Amino acid sequence: MNRSRRTVVEVRDDLHREIRKLALLNDLRIYELTNAIIEEALKDQAKVKALIRRLKMV
């Protein structure tokens, strides 16, 4: 995985606020935390696929 390449992903304002409240982080650190959260979620492919189906994204 090329960690130097970046893509902008919109995070809902309410989720951004929740992360900020939990961690008391600045925006750059929130970016790092959000990436870690996504990485952790992607480890469970079955759960992600179920979520995709539930959201009717396929």
Summary of the structure (lengths in Angstrom):
residues: 58
radius of gyration: 13.2
end to end distance: 24.7
largest distance: 35.8
contacts: 93
relative contact order: 0.08
helix: 64%
strand: 0%
